[in-house]
Amino acid sequence: MANAASGMAVHDDCKLRFLELKAKRTYRYIIFKIEEKQKQVIVEKVGEPTETYEDFAASVPAEECRYCIYDFDFVTAENCQKSKIFFIAWSPDSSRIRSKMIYASSKDRFKRELDGIQVELQATDPTEMGLDVIKSRAI
């Protein structure tokens, strides 16, 4: 069964939405979900550019694994406006073992489909992907 995960397809919509976030800043975040029955990664939710980090965090399911993209805007010490695209592999301790294994084994292949990720985070509880962690990794 371990090999089944490596054959995970990536729905075209995933790449399209990511390109829209990266090039046009159409979204603040994208949450991706693996559909185990169809053996593919799909877009579960997108956040409008006006949404906050708190909106994003509230959209990530507490008990289930997900891949997330978050476009973080910040101002540097030199007062320059910048943004970084974060890839967050969310794998809470409370999620199913099988789910954790599928997400872990499919992560690298999925990330290769999304060209332009600048920072990667692995999180097993909300504090590991808190806004303070995002800020510290962005600079």
C-alpha angles and dihedrals in degrees: 000000000000090000093056090075094055088060092060112140123217115225113233089236089067092060093041094052091046091052090050090052093046100042105027102022088230092153138036092210144356125209117203127198132194112233099210095194094053092035093227143112114243137180109261100177141353127203124220117243090251093059119106134228088258090057089051094048091049090053095057109092112243096217104034136069120248142165113233136190117201125185105211119198119200143157119239126225086261088058095251120147110234140162135205128199112227126200110204121192102203112198110158119203089237095059123102116280091231091052092050090051094049093048093046094049094045098044100090094047091048093048091053088061091058108065112194105045108147105182130026126204130185112204132183097170133025094257090063090062099033121139090257090058091047091050093048093049094046097063 
